[in-house]
């Protein structure tokens, strides 16, 4: 893959940070359990007249209802809020088919420190991309768009579409509102954590408001992996970004 950053970063809250400094790992989460309830939800294509007539005839034959009633029902189900909730419910009730871990090119975002690292009390770690765990299915850079990837309506209606492929495309697409995050993602078919070898951890950056205990754990990690650099973050005096100062074990 071209233009892959040598190091990608992940923000962690203090409790997750403590676990990471003892057992470095990447955690894969089922997409239905992500923070944003509309994350990785593909869009629904508008039904054409031909598709609507075909679906109505199919449903009328199965249910015994009139074609007009089935047509109205199909049309109603193609509109919000049905599509998003129905898709998520479908996957919540079944086994995980798409699990995600999120990384970013940026360690210096004050906004991401606030949201994902518990108001600067957690940490950020950077991992050498060439040392990412082999368990990963697909991974790549997130594309930022105005529109969601769309389901192929007629195939979905007759359950012939490979939803995992549609979801995978959606997993690497986000709203333009998040473009500043410069996110990369990796996918897996199962939930859980994948161990990272300590030397694969390029950097550990302790949050501006993180405890001394977390800092001590990070310096202890460096004793196990001397090549890992350890920093403490602090706010830029003029800009809305973070800076950092390297720490050394005492």
GROMACS elastic network, one bead per residue, 0.5 to 0.9 nm:
[ bonds ]
;  ai    aj funct       b0    kb
    1     4     6  0.63882   500
    1   140     6  0.81476   500
    3     6     6  0.89807   500
    4     7     6  0.85355   500
    4   129     6  0.77809   500
    4   140     6  0.85264   500
    4   141     6  0.85718   500
    5     8     6  0.65277   500
    5   105     6  0.71628   500
    5   128     6  0.85980   500
    5   129     6  0.71039   500
    6   127     6  0.83176   500
    6   128     6  0.58052   500
    6   129     6  0.56190   500
    6   130     6  0.73187   500
    7   105     6  0.74244   500
    7   126     6  0.58146   500
    7   127     6  0.53826   500
    7   129     6  0.55822   500
    7   130     6  0.85668   500
    7   201     6  0.89637   500
    7   202     6  0.71419   500
    7   203     6  0.86859   500
    8   103     6  0.59992   500
    8   104     6  0.55454   500
    8   105     6  0.52299   500
    8   106     6  0.75991   500
    8   107     6  0.85766   500
    8   125     6  0.83071   500
    8   126     6  0.53330   500
    8   127     6  0.55700   500
    8   128     6  0.67859   500
    8   129     6  0.64822   500
    8   183     6  0.89875   500
    8   184     6  0.79923   500
    9   102     6  0.87966   500
    9   103     6  0.53410   500
    9   104     6  0.50809   500
    9   105     6  0.61169   500
    9   106     6  0.65551   500
    9   107     6  0.61916   500
    9   124     6  0.64790   500
    9   125     6  0.55133   500
    9   127     6  0.63716   500
    9   203     6  0.86509   500
   10   102     6  0.70707   500
   10   103     6  0.50549   500
   10   104     6  0.63555   500
   10   105     6  0.89049   500
   10   106     6  0.87044   500
   10   107     6  0.77946   500
   10   116     6  0.89275   500
   10   123     6  0.84423   500
   10   124     6  0.54432   500
   10   125     6  0.55609   500
   10   126     6  0.65366   500
   10   127     6  0.83577   500
   11    17     6  0.86333   500
   11   103     6  0.81341   500
   11   104     6  0.87349   500
   11   107     6  0.79286   500
   11   112     6  0.74854   500
   11   113     6  0.69678   500
   11   116     6  0.56905   500
   11   117     6  0.55743   500
   11   122     6  0.75213   500
   11   123     6  0.59992   500
   11   125     6  0.67981   500
   12    15     6  0.79925   500
   12    16     6  0.57615   500
   12    17     6  0.54789   500
   12    20     6  0.87224   500
   12   113     6  0.87036   500
   12   116     6  0.61788   500
   12   118     6  0.79271   500
   12   122     6  0.56045   500
   12   123     6  0.53983   500
   12   124     6  0.60070   500
   12   125     6  0.80491   500
   13    16     6  0.53943   500
   13    17     6  0.58681   500
   13    18     6  0.86727   500
   13   116     6  0.64589   500
   13   118     6  0.53333   500
   13   119     6  0.86760   500
   13   120     6  0.84157   500
   13   121     6  0.68886   500
   13   123     6  0.66231   500
   13   124     6  0.88243   500
   14    18     6  0.61567   500
   14    19     6  0.87309   500
   14   117     6  0.71048   500
   14   118     6  0.72461   500
   14   121     6  0.61140   500
   14   123     6  0.68693   500
   14   210     6  0.75732   500
   14   211     6  0.87124   500
   14   214     6  0.75846   500
   15    18     6  0.52834   500
   15    19     6  0.65872   500
   15    20     6  0.87828   500
   15   122     6  0.78122   500
   16    19     6  0.51523   500
   16    20     6  0.61296   500
   16    21     6  0.87323   500
   16   122     6  0.81094   500
   16   123     6  0.89314   500
   17    21     6  0.62273   500
   17    22     6  0.87828   500
   17   117     6  0.89605   500
   17   122     6  0.62729   500
   17   123     6  0.61253   500
   17   124     6  0.81614   500
   17   125     6  0.88641   500
   17   214     6  0.77836   500
   18    21     6  0.53231   500
   18    22     6  0.66400   500
   18    23     6  0.86927   500
   18   122     6  0.88237   500
   18   214     6  0.67120   500
   18   217     6  0.73542   500
   18   218     6  0.87262   500
   19    22     6  0.53134   500
   19    23     6  0.59021   500
   19    24     6  0.74039   500
   19    25     6  0.87594   500
   20    25     6  0.61782   500
   20    26     6  0.86824   500
   21    24     6  0.58520   500
   21   214     6  0.86924   500
   21   217     6  0.63741   500
   21   218     6  0.62952   500
   21   220     6  0.83670   500
   21   221     6  0.61607   500
   22   217     6  0.80025   500
   22   221     6  0.75403   500
   23   195     6  0.72278   500
   23   196     6  0.80117   500
   23   198     6  0.85800   500
   24   194     6  0.86054   500
   24   195     6  0.59986   500
   24   196     6  0.53175   500
   24   197     6  0.70646   500
   24   198     6  0.66189   500
   24   201     6  0.81080   500
   25   193     6  0.60541   500
   25   194     6  0.53230   500
   25   197     6  0.82661   500
   26   101     6  0.69453   500
   26   132     6  0.89956   500
   26   133     6  0.84042   500
   26   192     6  0.84653   500
   26   193     6  0.54517   500
   26   194     6  0.52647   500
   26   195     6  0.65601   500
   26   196     6  0.70763   500
   27   100     6  0.80073   500
   27   101     6  0.60719   500
   27   102     6  0.89643   500
   27   191     6  0.76897   500
   27   192     6  0.57197   500
   27   194     6  0.63790   500
   27   195     6  0.88205   500
   28    31     6  0.89715   500
   28    99     6  0.53694   500
   28   102     6  0.85016   500
   28   186     6  0.83355   500
   28   187     6  0.73288   500
   28   188     6  0.69156   500
   28   190     6  0.74556   500
   28   191     6  0.52262   500
   28   192     6  0.54014   500
   28   193     6  0.60264   500
   28   194     6  0.79334   500
   29    32     6  0.82693   500
   29    33     6  0.66973   500
   29    34     6  0.70050   500
   29    98     6  0.83039   500
   29   100     6  0.52173   500
   29   101     6  0.65091   500
   29   188     6  0.88403   500
   29   190     6  0.82411   500
   29   191     6  0.54934   500
   29   192     6  0.69584   500
   29   193     6  0.88403   500
   30    33     6  0.55859   500
   30    34     6  0.71099   500
   30    92     6  0.89770   500
   30    96     6  0.60430   500
   30    97     6  0.77229   500
   30    98     6  0.60196   500
   30   100     6  0.64328   500
   30   189     6  0.87409   500
   30   190     6  0.77118   500
   30   191     6  0.61015   500
   31    34     6  0.54154   500
   31    37     6  0.89317   500
   31    39     6  0.72623   500
   31    40     6  0.67044   500
   31    41     6  0.89773   500
   31    96     6  0.82950   500
   31    97     6  0.87818   500
   31    98     6  0.62800   500
   31    99     6  0.55569   500
   31   100     6  0.63679   500
   31   171     6  0.82345   500
   32    35     6  0.87125   500
   32    36     6  0.87635   500
   32    37     6  0.69837   500
   32    38     6  0.85256   500
   32    39     6  0.77917   500
   32    40     6  0.81531   500
   32    41     6  0.89370   500
   32    88     6  0.63340   500
   32    89     6  0.86794   500
   32    91     6  0.72586   500
   32    92     6  0.64725   500
   32    96     6  0.88351   500
   32    98     6  0.89776   500
   32    99     6  0.87782   500
   33    36     6  0.82081   500
   33    37     6  0.75508   500
   33    92     6  0.86894   500
   34    37     6  0.66145   500
   34    38     6  0.87430   500
   34    39     6  0.69527   500
   34   100     6  0.87471   500
   35    38     6  0.88405   500
   35    39     6  0.79486   500
   36    39     6  0.52594   500
   36    40     6  0.89694   500
   37    40     6  0.86581   500
   37    41     6  0.85123   500
   37    88     6  0.84907   500
   38    41     6  0.56084   500
   38    42     6  0.89229   500
   38    84     6  0.71571   500
   38    85     6  0.88103   500
   38    88     6  0.85815   500
   39    42     6  0.87115   500
   39   170     6  0.83230   500
   39   171     6  0.77700   500
   39   174     6  0.77945   500
   40   148     6  0.87869   500
   40   167     6  0.63894   500
   40   168     6  0.80917   500
   40   169     6  0.84595   500
   40   172     6  0.80672   500
   40   173     6  0.76037   500
   40   174     6  0.79323   500
   41    84     6  0.65028   500
   41    87     6  0.74227   500
   41    88     6  0.75653   500
   41   148     6  0.78557   500
   41   149     6  0.85022   500
   41   167     6  0.71973   500
   41   170     6  0.66373   500
   41   171     6  0.82696   500
   42    84     6  0.80124   500
   42    87     6  0.86974   500
   42   148     6  0.57796   500
   42   149     6  0.53315   500
   42   150     6  0.54341   500
   42   151     6  0.61789   500
   42   166     6  0.72406   500
   42   167     6  0.67642   500
   42   169     6  0.85961   500
   42   170     6  0.58801   500
   43    83     6  0.80050   500
   43    84     6  0.79949   500
   43   147     6  0.79782   500
   43   148     6  0.52574   500
   43   149     6  0.57972   500
   43   151     6  0.60305   500
   44    47     6  0.86673   500
   44    78     6  0.68218   500
   44    79     6  0.80361   500
   44    83     6  0.69086   500
   44    84     6  0.86776   500
   44   148     6  0.87194   500
   44   149     6  0.85582   500
   44   150     6  0.55070   500
   44   151     6  0.54717   500
   44   152     6  0.77488   500
   44   153     6  0.68023   500
   45    48     6  0.89547   500
   45    78     6  0.80153   500
   45   150     6  0.58521   500
   45   151     6  0.62415   500
   45   152     6  0.67666   500
   45   153     6  0.58800   500
   46    78     6  0.70831   500
   46    79     6  0.83245   500
   46   153     6  0.77246   500
   47    50     6  0.80704   500
   47    51     6  0.59637   500
   47    52     6  0.59613   500
   47    75     6  0.76068   500
   47    78     6  0.73763   500
   47   153     6  0.68981   500
   47   154     6  0.80971   500
   48    51     6  0.51775   500
   48    52     6  0.60798   500
   48    53     6  0.85840   500
   49    52     6  0.50923   500
   49    53     6  0.61059   500
   49    54     6  0.85812   500
   50    53     6  0.52376   500
   50    54     6  0.62153   500
   50    55     6  0.86914   500
   51    54     6  0.51102   500
   51    55     6  0.61194   500
   51    56     6  0.85094   500
   51   153     6  0.81531   500
   51   154     6  0.63028   500
   52    55     6  0.52350   500
   52    56     6  0.60624   500
   52    57     6  0.85929   500
   52    71     6  0.64038   500
   52    74     6  0.70585   500
   52    75     6  0.72784   500
   52   154     6  0.87949   500
   53    56     6  0.51304   500
   53    57     6  0.61460   500
   53    58     6  0.85791   500
   53    67     6  0.82312   500
   53    71     6  0.68105   500
   54    57     6  0.52349   500
   54    58     6  0.61661   500
   54    59     6  0.86712   500
   54   154     6  0.88500   500
   55    58     6  0.50541   500
   55    59     6  0.60976   500
   55    60     6  0.84607   500
   55    70     6  0.79341   500
   55    71     6  0.73649   500
   55    74     6  0.71756   500
   55   154     6  0.80320   500
   55   157     6  0.73268   500
   55   158     6  0.85946   500
   56    59     6  0.51909   500
   56    60     6  0.59501   500
   56    61     6  0.85479   500
   56    66     6  0.85608   500
   56    67     6  0.54761   500
   56    68     6  0.73454   500
   56    69     6  0.80363   500
   56    72     6  0.82837   500
   56    73     6  0.83169   500
   56    74     6  0.68451   500
   57    60     6  0.51188   500
   57    61     6  0.62161   500
   57    62     6  0.88052   500
   57    66     6  0.86967   500
   57    67     6  0.58548   500
   57    70     6  0.76074   500
   57    71     6  0.80789   500
   58    61     6  0.53541   500
   58    62     6  0.65709   500
   58    63     6  0.88302   500
   58    67     6  0.87985   500
   58    70     6  0.88046   500
   59    62     6  0.51686   500
   59    63     6  0.59187   500
   59    64     6  0.79116   500
   59    65     6  0.77882   500
   59    67     6  0.78350   500
   59    70     6  0.62118   500
   59    71     6  0.85867   500
   59    74     6  0.87792   500
   60    63     6  0.52680   500
   60    64     6  0.51978   500
   60    65     6  0.50222   500
   60    66     6  0.58398   500
   60    67     6  0.54443   500
   60    68     6  0.87546   500
   60    69     6  0.82875   500
   60    70     6  0.60798   500
   60    71     6  0.87960   500
   61    64     6  0.56917   500
   61    65     6  0.76569   500
   61    66     6  0.88332   500
   61    67     6  0.85907   500
   62    65     6  0.82429   500
   63    66     6  0.87324   500
   63    70     6  0.88276   500
   64    67     6  0.88730   500
   65    68     6  0.83780   500
   65    69     6  0.65921   500
   65    70     6  0.66875   500
   66    69     6  0.52565   500
   66    70     6  0.63177   500
   66    71     6  0.85649   500
   67    70     6  0.50783   500
   67    71     6  0.59642   500
   67    72     6  0.86511   500
   68    72     6  0.62568   500
   68    73     6  0.85769   500
   69    72     6  0.52587   500
   69    73     6  0.62129   500
   69    74     6  0.86779   500
   70    74     6  0.60384   500
   70    75     6  0.84787   500
   71    74     6  0.51818   500
   71    75     6  0.61487   500
   71    76     6  0.85951   500
   72    75     6  0.50868   500
   72    76     6  0.60968   500
   72    77     6  0.86311   500
   73    76     6  0.51005   500
   73    77     6  0.62162   500
   73    78     6  0.87436   500
   74    77     6  0.51471   500
   74    78     6  0.63569   500
   75    78     6  0.52357   500
   75    79     6  0.68673   500
   76    79     6  0.54941   500
   76    80     6  0.82573   500
   76    82     6  0.80352   500
   77    80     6  0.76339   500
   77    81     6  0.84136   500
   77    82     6  0.57033   500
   77    83     6  0.66932   500
   78    81     6  0.88336   500
   78    82     6  0.70842   500
   78    83     6  0.63471   500
   78   153     6  0.89251   500
   79    82     6  0.62645   500
   79    83     6  0.66197   500
   80    83     6  0.58969   500
   80    84     6  0.72292   500
   80    85     6  0.88766   500
   81    84     6  0.62396   500
   81    85     6  0.67236   500
   81    86     6  0.86678   500
   82    85     6  0.56020   500
   82    86     6  0.58141   500
   82    87     6  0.84440   500
   83    86     6  0.52908   500
   83    87     6  0.61117   500
   83    88     6  0.86783   500
   84    87     6  0.53907   500
   84    88     6  0.63476   500
   84    89     6  0.86782   500
   85    88     6  0.52748   500
   85    89     6  0.60796   500
   85    90     6  0.85471   500
   86    89     6  0.51318   500
   86    90     6  0.61088   500
   86    91     6  0.88428   500
   87    90     6  0.51042   500
   87    91     6  0.65631   500
   87    92     6  0.86837   500
   88    91     6  0.53235   500
   88    92     6  0.59879   500
   88    93     6  0.86655   500
   89    93     6  0.62141   500
   89    94     6  0.87565   500
   90    93     6  0.57135   500
   90    94     6  0.67751   500
   91    94     6  0.51699   500
   91    95     6  0.72222   500
   91    96     6  0.71550   500
   91    97     6  0.80320   500
   92    95     6  0.76053   500
   92    96     6  0.78531   500
   94    97     6  0.84604   500
   95   190     6  0.88194   500
   96    99     6  0.69412   500
   96   189     6  0.67486   500
   96   190     6  0.62532   500
   96   191     6  0.72426   500
   97   164     6  0.66208   500
   97   188     6  0.80814   500
   97   189     6  0.51639   500
   97   190     6  0.69310   500
   98   164     6  0.70151   500
   98   167     6  0.74317   500
   98   168     6  0.72453   500
   98   171     6  0.85765   500
   98   187     6  0.66233   500
   98   188     6  0.60954   500
   98   189     6  0.51315   500
   98   190     6  0.70854   500
   98   191     6  0.84300   500
   99   186     6  0.84080   500
   99   187     6  0.54912   500
   99   188     6  0.50832   500
   99   189     6  0.58180   500
   99   190     6  0.60491   500
   99   191     6  0.58891   500
   99   192     6  0.87647   500
  100   171     6  0.78599   500
  100   185     6  0.67611   500
  100   186     6  0.57803   500
  100   188     6  0.63962   500
  100   189     6  0.87628   500
  100   191     6  0.83028   500
  101   184     6  0.87336   500
  101   185     6  0.58227   500
  101   186     6  0.54151   500
  101   187     6  0.64844   500
  101   188     6  0.84698   500
  102   183     6  0.69308   500
  102   184     6  0.61374   500
  102   186     6  0.66675   500
  102   187     6  0.89399   500
  103   106     6  0.87893   500
  103   126     6  0.89603   500
  103   182     6  0.86506   500
  103   183     6  0.57108   500
  103   184     6  0.50390   500
  103   185     6  0.58436   500
  103   186     6  0.80715   500
  104   107     6  0.75637   500
  104   141     6  0.89924   500
  104   181     6  0.65167   500
  104   182     6  0.56197   500
  104   184     6  0.54999   500
  104   185     6  0.81696   500
  105   181     6  0.76321   500
  105   182     6  0.56788   500
  105   183     6  0.64353   500
  105   184     6  0.75354   500
  106   109     6  0.63980   500
  106   181     6  0.69827   500
  106   182     6  0.69101   500
  106   183     6  0.82923   500
  107   110     6  0.87492   500
  107   112     6  0.84152   500
  107   113     6  0.82629   500
  107   124     6  0.66758   500
  107   125     6  0.82686   500
  107   126     6  0.81315   500
  107   205     6  0.81235   500
  107   242     6  0.80416   500
  108   111     6  0.88796   500
  108   112     6  0.82537   500
  108   113     6  0.78988   500
  108   233     6  0.83218   500
  108   241     6  0.55216   500
  108   243     6  0.65426   500
  108   244     6  0.84719   500
  109   112     6  0.53125   500
  109   113     6  0.62320   500
  109   114     6  0.86614   500
  109   180     6  0.87611   500
  109   181     6  0.79400   500
  109   240     6  0.77315   500
  109   241     6  0.53371   500
  109   242     6  0.63162   500
  110   113     6  0.50409   500
  110   114     6  0.62085   500
  110   115     6  0.87662   500
  110   119     6  0.89339   500
  110   120     6  0.82181   500
  110   235     6  0.78517   500
  110   240     6  0.64055   500
  110   241     6  0.51686   500
  110   242     6  0.58925   500
  111   114     6  0.51120   500
  111   115     6  0.62501   500
  111   116     6  0.84435   500
  111   119     6  0.88012   500
  111   240     6  0.84823   500
  111   241     6  0.82754   500
  112   115     6  0.50574   500
  112   116     6  0.55056   500
  112   117     6  0.71016   500
  112   119     6  0.87507   500
  112   120     6  0.89062   500
  112   181     6  0.78587   500
  113   116     6  0.56646   500
  113   118     6  0.70258   500
  113   119     6  0.60557   500
  113   120     6  0.52105   500
  113   121     6  0.83380   500
  113   122     6  0.79394   500
  113   123     6  0.81491   500
  113   124     6  0.82734   500
  113   207     6  0.76567   500
  113   242     6  0.88378   500
  114   117     6  0.58461   500
  114   118     6  0.57143   500
  114   120     6  0.55857   500
  114   121     6  0.84996   500
  115   118     6  0.60443   500
  115   119     6  0.63916   500
  115   120     6  0.85055   500
  116   119     6  0.76812   500
  116   120     6  0.85156   500
  116   122     6  0.82629   500
  117   120     6  0.54489   500
  117   121     6  0.61156   500
  117   123     6  0.62015   500
  117   124     6  0.76637   500
  117   207     6  0.76740   500
  118   121     6  0.54087   500
  118   122     6  0.59782   500
  119   122     6  0.76155   500
  119   207     6  0.84260   500
  119   208     6  0.88110   500
  119   209     6  0.75267   500
  120   123     6  0.73878   500
  120   206     6  0.83166   500
  120   208     6  0.54548   500
  120   209     6  0.52057   500
  120   210     6  0.64689   500
  120   233     6  0.85942   500
  121   206     6  0.79395   500
  121   207     6  0.52259   500
  121   208     6  0.66864   500
  121   211     6  0.70370   500
  122   205     6  0.89384   500
  122   206     6  0.66295   500
  122   207     6  0.53445   500
  122   208     6  0.85082   500
  122   209     6  0.78150   500
  122   210     6  0.57631   500
  122   211     6  0.85401   500
  122   214     6  0.81216   500
  123   204     6  0.70844   500
  123   205     6  0.55746   500
  123   207     6  0.51037   500
  123   208     6  0.88937   500
  123   210     6  0.75955   500
  123   214     6  0.85142   500
  123   232     6  0.89980   500
  123   233     6  0.89343   500
  124   203     6  0.81138   500
  124   204     6  0.59178   500
  124   205     6  0.50734   500
  124   206     6  0.66327   500
  124   207     6  0.75445   500
  125   201     6  0.70093   500
  125   202     6  0.75901   500
  125   203     6  0.55226   500
  125   205     6  0.61211   500
  125   206     6  0.86367   500
  126   129     6  0.89616   500
  126   200     6  0.87042   500
  126   201     6  0.59034   500
  126   202     6  0.53632   500
  126   204     6  0.63817   500
  126   205     6  0.82896   500
  127   130     6  0.85962   500
  127   131     6  0.74087   500
  127   132     6  0.74576   500
  127   196     6  0.86860   500
  127   199     6  0.89819   500
  127   200     6  0.57630   500
  127   202     6  0.52439   500
  127   203     6  0.70401   500
  128   131     6  0.54061   500
  128   132     6  0.69353   500
  128   199     6  0.88255   500
  128   200     6  0.55168   500
  128   201     6  0.63603   500
  128   202     6  0.59173   500
  129   132     6  0.53613   500
  129   200     6  0.83534   500
  130   133     6  0.89767   500
  130   200     6  0.84470   500
  131   134     6  0.83992   500
  131   196     6  0.80741   500
  131   197     6  0.82566   500
  131   199     6  0.89912   500
  131   200     6  0.56936   500
  131   201     6  0.87284   500
  132   135     6  0.86599   500
  132   136     6  0.78642   500
  132   196     6  0.74785   500
  132   200     6  0.78375   500
  133   136     6  0.61989   500
  133   194     6  0.68257   500
  133   195     6  0.73810   500
  133   196     6  0.66940   500
  133   197     6  0.89254   500
  134   137     6  0.82029   500
  135   188     6  0.72445   500
  135   194     6  0.75439   500
  136   139     6  0.72375   500
  136   186     6  0.62838   500
  136   187     6  0.59009   500
  136   188     6  0.55037   500
  136   189     6  0.87255   500
  136   194     6  0.89553   500
  137   186     6  0.70402   500
  137   187     6  0.53463   500
  137   188     6  0.50773   500
  137   189     6  0.73932   500
  138   168     6  0.84442   500
  138   185     6  0.82576   500
  138   186     6  0.57323   500
  138   187     6  0.53386   500
  138   188     6  0.73266   500
  139   172     6  0.84834   500
  139   184     6  0.73108   500
  139   185     6  0.54277   500
  139   187     6  0.61581   500
  140   172     6  0.73875   500
  140   183     6  0.88970   500
  140   184     6  0.55522   500
  140   185     6  0.57086   500
  140   186     6  0.66912   500
  141   172     6  0.68727   500
  141   173     6  0.89182   500
  141   182     6  0.79036   500
  141   183     6  0.62980   500
  141   185     6  0.64302   500
  142   171     6  0.79277   500
  142   173     6  0.54882   500
  142   174     6  0.68699   500
  142   179     6  0.88460   500
  142   182     6  0.73788   500
  142   183     6  0.55802   500
  142   184     6  0.53494   500
  142   185     6  0.67341   500
  143   172     6  0.60122   500
  143   174     6  0.62693   500
  143   175     6  0.84320   500
  143   176     6  0.86552   500
  143   179     6  0.83211   500
  143   183     6  0.85574   500
  144   147     6  0.89262   500
  144   172     6  0.85514   500
  144   173     6  0.57764   500
  144   175     6  0.53623   500
  144   177     6  0.81012   500
  144   178     6  0.73236   500
  144   179     6  0.59060   500
  145   148     6  0.72187   500
  145   173     6  0.68552   500
  145   174     6  0.62204   500
  145   175     6  0.53099   500
  145   176     6  0.52768   500
  145   177     6  0.88791   500
  145   179     6  0.88057   500
  146   174     6  0.82855   500
  146   175     6  0.58616   500
  146   176     6  0.59687   500
  146   177     6  0.88062   500
  147   150     6  0.84973   500
  147   174     6  0.86017   500
  147   175     6  0.73577   500
  148   170     6  0.71449   500
  148   173     6  0.72753   500
  148   174     6  0.76018   500
  148   175     6  0.78573   500
  149   166     6  0.77033   500
  149   167     6  0.87597   500
  149   169     6  0.70317   500
  149   170     6  0.58295   500
  149   173     6  0.75149   500
  150   153     6  0.83108   500
  150   166     6  0.79499   500
  150   170     6  0.85791   500
  151   154     6  0.88567   500
  151   155     6  0.84643   500
  151   156     6  0.71029   500
  151   161     6  0.86030   500
  151   163     6  0.83717   500
  151   166     6  0.68280   500
  152   155     6  0.57290   500
  152   156     6  0.61326   500
  152   157     6  0.87470   500
  152   161     6  0.75306   500
  152   166     6  0.89542   500
  153   156     6  0.51482   500
  153   157     6  0.61838   500
  153   158     6  0.89045   500
  154   157     6  0.51093   500
  154   158     6  0.66390   500
  154   159     6  0.86940   500
  154   160     6  0.87616   500
  154   161     6  0.89713   500
  155   158     6  0.53263   500
  155   159     6  0.60153   500
  155   160     6  0.51431   500
  155   161     6  0.53569   500
  156   160     6  0.61238   500
  156   161     6  0.55503   500
  156   162     6  0.86882   500
  156   163     6  0.82451   500
  157   160     6  0.78692   500
  157   161     6  0.87992   500
  158   161     6  0.80726   500
  159   162     6  0.82846   500
  159   163     6  0.88918   500
  160   163     6  0.87780   500
  161   164     6  0.87194   500
  161   165     6  0.85728   500
  161   166     6  0.83538   500
  162   165     6  0.56745   500
  162   166     6  0.68700   500
  162   167     6  0.89511   500
  163   166     6  0.50084   500
  163   167     6  0.60083   500
  163   168     6  0.84384   500
  164   167     6  0.50557   500
  164   168     6  0.60347   500
  164   169     6  0.87063   500
  165   168     6  0.50505   500
  165   169     6  0.64056   500
  165   170     6  0.86953   500
  166   169     6  0.52743   500
  166   170     6  0.63370   500
  166   171     6  0.86703   500
  167   171     6  0.59558   500
  167   172     6  0.88096   500
  168   172     6  0.67476   500
  168   187     6  0.80730   500
  169   172     6  0.55335   500
  169   173     6  0.67162   500
  170   173     6  0.50559   500
  170   174     6  0.76355   500
  171   174     6  0.77648   500
  171   185     6  0.78883   500
  171   187     6  0.83595   500
  172   184     6  0.79427   500
  172   185     6  0.68924   500
  172   186     6  0.89711   500
  174   177     6  0.81015   500
  174   178     6  0.68951   500
  174   179     6  0.79801   500
  175   178     6  0.58690   500
  175   179     6  0.73233   500
  176   179     6  0.51667   500
  176   180     6  0.85001   500
  177   180     6  0.77151   500
  178   181     6  0.57594   500
  178   182     6  0.79669   500
  178   183     6  0.86399   500
  179   182     6  0.59511   500
  179   183     6  0.79433   500
  180   183     6  0.84069   500
  187   190     6  0.88354   500
  188   191     6  0.73475   500
  196   199     6  0.83851   500
  196   200     6  0.65617   500
  196   201     6  0.76204   500
  197   200     6  0.53847   500
  197   201     6  0.73364   500
  198   201     6  0.55162   500
  198   202     6  0.86808   500
  198   221     6  0.80157   500
  198   222     6  0.88248   500
  198   224     6  0.73487   500
  198   225     6  0.57742   500
  198   228     6  0.79711   500
  199   202     6  0.70355   500
  199   224     6  0.85284   500
  199   225     6  0.54672   500
  199   226     6  0.78731   500
  199   227     6  0.64539   500
  199   228     6  0.65999   500
  200   225     6  0.89114   500
  200   227     6  0.89727   500
  200   228     6  0.81567   500
  201   204     6  0.75512   500
  201   225     6  0.82565   500
  201   227     6  0.83685   500
  201   228     6  0.59793   500
  201   229     6  0.85809   500
  202   227     6  0.71208   500
  202   229     6  0.63669   500
  202   230     6  0.88655   500
  203   227     6  0.87238   500
  203   228     6  0.53182   500
  203   230     6  0.58051   500
  203   231     6  0.76398   500
  204   218     6  0.69867   500
  204   228     6  0.72323   500
  204   229     6  0.62998   500
  204   231     6  0.62062   500
  204   232     6  0.84772   500
  205   218     6  0.85535   500
  205   229     6  0.83897   500
  205   230     6  0.58610   500
  205   232     6  0.54792   500
  205   233     6  0.63088   500
  205   244     6  0.76407   500
  205   245     6  0.89390   500
  205   246     6  0.86311   500
  206   209     6  0.83688   500
  206   210     6  0.63702   500
  206   211     6  0.87731   500
  206   214     6  0.74763   500
  206   215     6  0.63841   500
  206   218     6  0.78043   500
  206   230     6  0.76489   500
  206   231     6  0.60568   500
  206   233     6  0.59885   500
  206   244     6  0.89066   500
  207   211     6  0.84174   500
  207   215     6  0.89272   500
  207   231     6  0.88618   500
  207   232     6  0.62444   500
  207   233     6  0.53694   500
  207   234     6  0.75906   500
  208   211     6  0.88921   500
  208   232     6  0.65680   500
  208   233     6  0.50058   500
  208   234     6  0.51469   500
  208   235     6  0.76423   500
  208   242     6  0.88648   500
  209   233     6  0.87303   500
  209   234     6  0.87388   500
  210   213     6  0.82578   500
  210   214     6  0.65658   500
  210   215     6  0.74223   500
  210   232     6  0.88932   500
  211   214     6  0.53620   500
  211   215     6  0.66150   500
  211   216     6  0.88624   500
  212   216     6  0.61720   500
  212   217     6  0.86715   500
  213   216     6  0.50870   500
  213   217     6  0.63195   500
  213   218     6  0.87334   500
  214   217     6  0.51082   500
  214   218     6  0.63197   500
  214   219     6  0.87862   500
  215   218     6  0.50476   500
  215   219     6  0.62993   500
  215   220     6  0.85599   500
  215   230     6  0.88557   500
  215   231     6  0.89983   500
  215   232     6  0.81423   500
  216   219     6  0.51111   500
  216   220     6  0.60747   500
  216   221     6  0.85858   500
  216   249     6  0.84545   500
  217   221     6  0.61938   500
  217   222     6  0.87913   500
  218   222     6  0.65050   500
  218   230     6  0.68869   500
  219   222     6  0.50521   500
  219   223     6  0.67498   500
  219   230     6  0.69375   500
  219   247     6  0.79351   500
  219   248     6  0.71262   500
  219   249     6  0.55640   500
  219   250     6  0.86066   500
  220   223     6  0.52529   500
  220   224     6  0.69838   500
  220   225     6  0.89460   500
  220   249     6  0.77232   500
  221   224     6  0.52685   500
  221   225     6  0.62734   500
  221   226     6  0.82905   500
  221   228     6  0.81707   500
  222   226     6  0.50273   500
  222   227     6  0.73437   500
  222   228     6  0.58257   500
  222   229     6  0.72340   500
  222   230     6  0.73299   500
  222   248     6  0.87893   500
  222   249     6  0.78628   500
  223   226     6  0.56401   500
  223   228     6  0.89803   500
  223   249     6  0.80478   500
  224   228     6  0.89737   500
  225   228     6  0.56877   500
  225   229     6  0.89773   500
  226   229     6  0.76756   500
  229   246     6  0.72652   500
  229   247     6  0.79634   500
  229   248     6  0.86038   500
  230   245     6  0.85125   500
  230   246     6  0.57799   500
  230   247     6  0.55773   500
  230   248     6  0.72546   500
  231   244     6  0.59591   500
  231   245     6  0.52563   500
  231   247     6  0.52465   500
  231   248     6  0.85166   500
  232   243     6  0.85045   500
  232   244     6  0.54221   500
  232   245     6  0.53709   500
  232   246     6  0.63965   500
  232   247     6  0.68186   500
  233   242     6  0.63303   500
  233   243     6  0.56278   500
  233   245     6  0.65006   500
  233   246     6  0.88658   500
  234   237     6  0.89854   500
  234   241     6  0.89300   500
  234   242     6  0.56038   500
  234   243     6  0.53138   500
  234   244     6  0.57528   500
  234   245     6  0.78649   500
  235   238     6  0.85144   500
  235   239     6  0.80985   500
  235   240     6  0.76345   500
  235   241     6  0.63715   500
  235   243     6  0.58117   500
  235   244     6  0.82275   500
  236   239     6  0.54757   500
  236   240     6  0.67475   500
  236   241     6  0.57511   500
  236   242     6  0.52466   500
  236   243     6  0.56166   500
  236   244     6  0.89480   500
  237   240     6  0.84746   500
  237   241     6  0.89452   500
  237   242     6  0.89640   500
  238   241     6  0.86067   500
  239   242     6  0.81432   500
